[in-house]
């Protein structure tokens, strides 16, 4: 069953979606229970700081622009390749995306996310509010899924973009990770990040080396210090 909660954030309507049966199943798992509890006890009950989301003093994650020049971007790309920090994969998440695009060549975000919740067995939430009172930062994660790889299960944070350079989006995704990790601290080091594109998913672990390198390009000093 897909549950929906409507939030008025930034004077716009945001619809949080989750597959209740998947989340309730996660709640029975010792490892995944904290993530499920965050969704069940906070988001689904509307326990979200709406005033912070609507505050003129709060910064939206989508507004955090990395000040990366062309030369810096080239250096970053070299580091990513040398350290094997980012891989482009075409996993079952990407398969669901390509199925949707075949049916709907011009994908709409809301419909795409709903499709993921129905068709992908491990995608459990979409448009998830995240925030930090201390940093006055707010945002919405496009998709949350489970990443089952090498016998372990991690929470997969997915950002969808139709166009643009995915490498430039990495800082934003890392901020989403930091916000969610601060809200569900017991899941530290149990996250994987990804950027969903037409070419595949740019998948990466939020390693400290990546966080440290990206942080100096952020327009907000210390944006990664929670």
Secondary structure as UniProt FT lines:
FT   STRAND          2..9
FT   TURN            10..11
FT   STRAND          12..19
FT   HELIX           20..27
FT   TURN            30..32
FT   HELIX           33..38
FT   HELIX           39..43
FT   TURN            44..46
FT   HELIX           50..53
FT   TURN            56..57
FT   STRAND          59..60
FT   HELIX           61..63
FT   HELIX           70..83
FT   STRAND          86..89
FT   HELIX           92..103
FT   HELIX           109..119
FT   TURN            121..122
FT   STRAND          123..132
FT   TURN            133..136
FT   STRAND          137..149
FT   TURN            150..151
FT   STRAND          152..160
FT   HELIX           166..183
FT   HELIX           185..187
FT   TURN            188..189
FT   STRAND          191..197
FT   TURN            198..199
FT   STRAND          200..204
FT   HELIX           208..215
FT   TURN            216..217
FT   TURN            221..224
//
